[in-house]
Structures are given as structure tokens and as C-alpha cells.
């Protein structure tokens, strides 16, 4: 059997039972692909099911508020995906009469849809022979063919895409594309791949040359940014204060407690004399205490957040806050959601 025939045959025997594999509806395929970007299937599956229940069609998603979409997305991370999802749903529903573009090139024009997602939708929903190239595919191809070109270099991206185009099964691109992704996910895994029971092991270059743990090659030049977040939990008996993040930054449009961001840890005196603190509290007398003795470290892909939660109780109470009983209705980052859970508002 050829490479593509082996992959397809393996997939038919080993594929996981997942709901988006039982449909050719471009809306549900698009939804699953956006959710599974940088997200494990096990984590994304319950979100997918909940979204399909809440928004069974692209029109339902388009008519929802962004706040509701973000709230339902809470915990998945990379929230720009949710904002782009909502934007694109409105575009398709209101400007395209609910009709999805039906080719790779036209799908690429949708906000939040890149090469991989466009290829996945085009092949699975519309049978176009457009190859998917994601992390799983890079790994399978690099190992099987013994390719040491960095997968995140311009040359590597172009080379792997061309190779994938040569290999794709033109008669059944949907099954082949899903097959090679699944093969990388559960057979040719990043760590502890199942080489002994692999149907490609007799011709795999990486296995023959003992390069399995060396491939694929990726250029690592990402510098981790450190940010210090000092959250002010301003509260009285029934109320607290939340603000929506408006800037083009992490967690855009999500809600959080008033924030003082610095480049280094803050002392209590530094917090209480900071202009933002004075603006929020005014001349009111207050009590303040640090809730967490050690920083809560929240790691994102290119930055680490070191969070401190300062509980502030103004003697004069709060005049324009929100009810504590309503705080869980707001879409918030996981860092804030975890604090809310632990603090027991």
C-alpha cells in the first residue's frame, strides 16, 4: 500500500468516535476546527457539545451576544478565537445568507481561518483535495521521511505543504486528512510514539536512523515576557467592582477586577499610593490585605503572569459596583475564575 492508503486504512480501524466526524456540515466542522486549535480533543469536546446545543446553526451563533459567546468559551483560552468565531458567524449569517464559502481559497478570506482550518473545512465539507498541515502532520511527515528542515521556518512551511499536497488522496481527501491528523495524535505521538505497532515502521526513516525523538525540528527563539498583575478586590458586604478589558491585549473584552500592572512585585505602600488606587478609592478610609502570600503564576504561551490579589474594603462602601451574587455571570479569564471560586463570593 502507498503512504496515503496506509494512513486511510489505519484511520478506518482506529479513529476515535467524535461528533464532528459524523457530519459534513461546514458550520460544525468549522466550529470544531476553531475550538481544537491549540486545544486537546479531551478538553475541547465538552465545549463543542455545549456550543452545538446552544447554537445549533450559524445564525444562532451570529445572533448571540459576544458576552455570551465569551462566557461559554471561558476556560478554553486564546480568546481571540472566540471573538473571531463570533465575527465570522455574523458575516456568514448576515452577509452570506448563511452559506459558507465552499473552497480553500474563499475560506481563507474568513476572519480567524488560516491555511490549516481552510484546508480542513474544504476537504471534509466540500471534498476538495487541499491537504491539512498541523502539528500532528508535521510530526508524521518529518519522522517518516526523515526531514530535519525546521517546521516553523519559511522554507519548512513551504516544503511540508508541497509534500502534503503530493501525498493527499485525491479521491477521498476528507478521510485522508482526518486520518493523518488522527495518526499523529494517537499513533505517532510527540512522546512515546507507538512505533512497535506502527503500520509504517518498516519504511520510517526516523525509526531506522534512531531520530524519532529528534524530529520534527523547530526553531525556538521565543522570549517569555514576565508581567506583574496586582488585582484590587474592592468590596463591601454585597458589592464588588469589575472592569472590561478593552485594549488589544490578552483577554480582550473579558472582565477582571481593577488592575495595576507593574514590571516588578509591589508592596502594600506601593499599591495604596499608586494613582490608580487613589482614583478608585478617593478619600475614603479603607482596610487592605494581601490575599495570596505568594504570587499566583499563570503561564501563557509567550508570557507569564504573576498575580497578587489585594482585598480592599472602603469604609464608605461601594457606590457603582456589581452585586457579588452576579459575578459568575460575567466572562472572565481562568485566573480570575479560579480566584472567584476560591474566595467564595
N, C-alpha and C positions, 0 to 999 in steps of 0.2 A: 504493500500500500504506500501511496505517496504521503508526504508530511500532512497535508490538509485532510486526506482521507483518514489517517490515523487519529488526528485530533477530533474529527467529527464522529468517528466510531467510538472513541473513548468517551466523548461527551454524552452520547446517547445512552451509554451504560452507567455513567457516574454522576450525571447532573443532579444538583440539588433541586428540590421541589420549591420553586419560588413563584409568587403570584404574577410577576411581570413577564414570566416566560410562558404564560398561558394566554397571551393576547398579542395582537398586532396593532392595538390602538396606540397611535403615536403619542397621545396625551399621557397615557400610563407609562409608556416606555420612557418618554422624556422625563416624567416625574421621577421615576426610579433612577435614571442615569444621573440626574442632578443631585439627588439625595446621596448616591453612592460615591460621588466624587470625594475622595479623601475620608471616606467613612466605611467601616466594615459592614458587611451584609447583616451580621447579627445585630449591630446597633441600628442600622437604617431600616430594617424590616418593620418593626412596630410603628415607626414614624410613617412609613409608606402606607401601611394599612389604615392608620388613623387619618391621613390626608385623603385617601380614596373614599373613606366613609364620609368625611366632612365635605369634600369637594369632588363628587363623582365625575364631573365634567370640567373642561377648561373654563366654561362660562361660570360655574360655581366658584372656582378659584379666583377668577377675574373680579367677581362681584364682592368678594370678601374684603375686609379692611386689611391694610398692611399690618396693623397691630395684631389682628387675629392670626395672620399667617406667621408673624414673628413669634407669637406666643406658642403656637403649635410646633414651631421649629426649635424652640428652646431646648438646649442640650445637645443639638447636632453640631453646633459650631459653624465657623465660616459663614456668618450670617449674610454676607453679600449674595450667597447662593439663593437665600430665601427672598431677598429683595429683587434680585434679577428674575427669579421664578414668577413672582407676582407681576412684575412689569411685563414680562413676556406673555403671561396668561392674558393680561388686558389687551396687549397688542393683537394676539391671535383671535381673541373673542370679539373685540370691538372693531378692529380694522381689517381682519381677515375672515370675518364671518364664521369664526370657529374652526377654520380649516388650517391645518398645519402645512407648512412647506413640505414638498414631497421629494426633495433631492438634497444631496450632501451640500452642494453649493448654496442653495437657498436657505437651508437650515443654519448654515454658518452665520447668516446675517442676523439671527436672533440673539438678543442680549443674553449673555451667560452661557452661550453654546459655543464650544470650541471644536477643534478638529475631532477629538475622540467622541464627544457626545453627538456631533453631527453624523459621524460615520455609524455609530451605534443605532441611531434612530433611522437613518436612511436604509441600512441593511436589514434591520429587524422588522420595521413597519412597511418599508417600500421595496424590499428585495434588491436594493442597489448594491453592487459589488464594491463597496467602499470599506476598506479594512480599518478596524479599530487598533489603536496603538496606545495602551495604557501601561501602568507599571507591571502588570502581570504579563502582558505581551512582550514588553521589552525584555523581561527576565527569561521567558521561554526562548525567544529568538536568540538572545545573546548567548545563552548556555548551549542551546542545540547546535548553533552554527559557530560557536567559539569566537564571538565578536567582542573585541575589547575597546571599540570606539565609545567614548563617553555618551551615555544616552541623553544627557542634558546639554550637549554641545550642538551647535547649528548643523555640523556635519553629521553627527549621530542621529539627530531628529530626522533629517532628510533621508539618510541611508536606511534607517529602520522602516520608515514609511514606504519607501520604494520596495524594500524586501517584502513587507507585509502585503503590498499590492500584488506582487508576483505570486505569493502563496495562497491568497484567498480563493476559496471555492466559488467560482463564478456561477455555478448552478444553484448553490444553496448558501449564499453569504451569511444569512441570518444564523443558521446553525453553526457554521464555522466560526464566526466572530464570537458568538456566545461560548463556543467550545474552547477556543484558545484562552479566553479570559478565565473561564472556569478551571481549565487545566493549570494555569498559573496560580490560581487561588488555592487549590486543594491538592495538586499533584506536585508541580514544580514550585513549591513554596519558597519564600525568601530564606527561611531557616528550616533545617531538617526536611529537605525535599524527599519524596518517596521514590528515590532512584532505583531501588531494587525491584520495584513492581511497575516501573515506567515502560509503556509500550514503545518509547523512543530510545531506550537506554543503549541499544546496540549501535546506534549511529550518532549519539550525542557527543559532540566534541569536548564539552566541558567535563563530562564524566570520564571520557577516555584520557584526557590530559590532566585530570585532577584539578580542575579550575571552577568547580561548582560554587565554592564559597567565595570566589574572586569575581564572578560575573553576575549581573552586569556591572560595568564601571560607571561611576557617577562623580562628576567634579563637585567637590564640597568646598564652597567658599562663602557660605552664609554666616554672617556675623550676628550673634544673638544680642539684641538690644535689651537692656535692663531698665524697667520703669517702676517707680515707687508710687503706688496709689494710696492716698490717705482718705478713706471714706468717713464722712461725718454722719453718724446715725442720730439725727436731730429728732427728738421725740418728747411727747408729753404722754399723758395717760392713754389717749385714744388716737393720736395722730403721729405721723412721721412725714418726711419730705423725700420726694423723688424728682429727678430731672431726666429728660430725654437727651441722649447723646445725639447731637446734630452734626458734628464735624465729620469729615471724611476720614474716618479712623476705624479702629476695631469697634465692633458692637454698634455701628451706626444705627440710629433710630430705636435702640433698646433703652430701657430705663435703668437708672442706678441712683444711689444716694449721692448727695453733694460731694464733689471730689476735689481734692487738692493734689495735683500731681507734681512730684519733685524728682530730682536726679539722685537723691540720697535719702536715707531714713530721716524722719522728723521727730523731734522731741515734743513734749506737750506744750512747752512755751512757744516753740516754733509754730505749732498748729494754731494756738489761741491768739497769736499776734499776726497771723497771716491775713492780708487784706480780704481774701475771700471769706475767711471765717468771720471777720468783723462785719463784713457786709451782710452775711446771713443772720448773725446773732444780734447785731446792733449793740445797743447799750444795755440790753437785758442781762441780768446776772444769771449765771449758769453753773452747772456741775459737769465735769468731763472726766471720762476714764477710758483707758485703752482696753478694748475687749480682748484682743489676742496679744499675748506677750511676745510671741514670735511671729514673724511675717508669714502670711499665707501665700505660698508660691503657686502661681497659676501659669503654666507653661503653654505658650502658643508656638506656632511653627517657627517664627523668626524673632520672638521676643518673650521675655519672662516678666510677669507682673508680680511685684512684691507688695502685698496688700496689708494695710492696717485699718482696723475699724475702731473709730473713736466715737463713743457714745456720749452725746451731748444733750443735757436736759435744761432748756431755758426756764428760768423761774416764772416768766410771764406766759409760758405755754407757746403754742404754735397757732398762727392766725390763718395761714394759707396752705396747710399741708393736705395730706390724704389720710383717710381712715386706715389704721393698721389692719383692720379686718379685710381691706380690699387689696392689700399689697400683692397677693399672689395672683391677682388677675392681670398684672402688668407683665409684658415680656421683658425679661432681664437676662443678663449673661449668667452662665452657670456659677461663676464666682459669687455673684450676688444671691442667686437662688439657694446656694448651699448655706450662705450666711443666714438668710431669712429662715431656712429650715431649722438651723441650729439655734438661732436666737429666739425662735418661737414667738413671732409677732402675734 
